Amino acid sequence: MVIAIGCTGGKHRSVALTEYIAEYYKAEANTKIYHRDIEKGKNKNYDKKLT
């Protein structure tokens, strides 16, 4: 089974939901996670605004 989840930037909801689903199914299936756009979503200027 392949599940694809997306959100703008790929840093928040899609990442959290993917981690939750993998944790839920890990005892029953061989789960693999691939965060395709997580590196693209990094924005140094945005991160500076948060601190």
C-alpha positions as CSV (number, residue, x, y, z in Angstrom):
1,M,0.0,0.0,0.0
2,V,1.2,3.5,-0.8
3,I,-0.2,6.5,1.0
4,A,0.7,10.0,-0.3
5,I,-0.1,13.1,1.8
6,G,0.6,16.6,0.9
7,C,0.3,20.1,2.3
8,T,1.9,23.4,1.3
9,G,5.6,23.3,2.1
10,G,5.5,19.7,3.4
11,K,6.6,20.6,6.9
12,H,3.6,20.4,9.2
13,R,0.4,18.4,8.8
14,S,1.7,16.0,6.2
15,V,4.8,15.2,8.2
16,A,2.9,14.8,11.5
17,L,0.2,12.6,9.8
18,T,2.8,10.4,8.1
19,E,4.7,9.8,11.4
20,Y,1.4,9.0,13.1
21,I,0.3,6.5,10.4
22,A,3.7,4.8,10.4
23,E,3.6,4.4,14.2
24,Y,0.1,3.0,14.1
25,Y,0.9,0.3,11.6
26,K,4.5,-0.5,12.6
27,A,3.5,-3.7,14.5
28,E,1.5,-5.0,11.6
29,A,3.5,-3.9,8.5
30,N,6.9,-3.0,7.3
31,T,6.6,0.8,7.1
32,K,8.9,3.2,5.3
33,I,8.7,6.9,5.4
34,Y,10.0,9.2,2.7
35,H,9.5,13.0,3.2
36,R,10.0,14.1,-0.4
37,D,10.0,17.9,0.1
38,I,11.1,18.3,3.7
39,E,14.5,19.7,2.7
40,K,13.0,22.0,0.0
41,G,10.7,23.5,2.7
42,K,13.5,24.9,4.8
43,N,13.5,28.7,4.8
44,K,16.2,30.3,6.8
45,N,14.5,33.7,6.9
46,Y,11.3,32.2,8.1
47,D,13.1,30.2,10.8
48,K,14.8,33.4,12.0
49,K,11.4,35.2,12.4
50,L,10.3,32.5,14.9
51,T,13.2,33.1,17.3
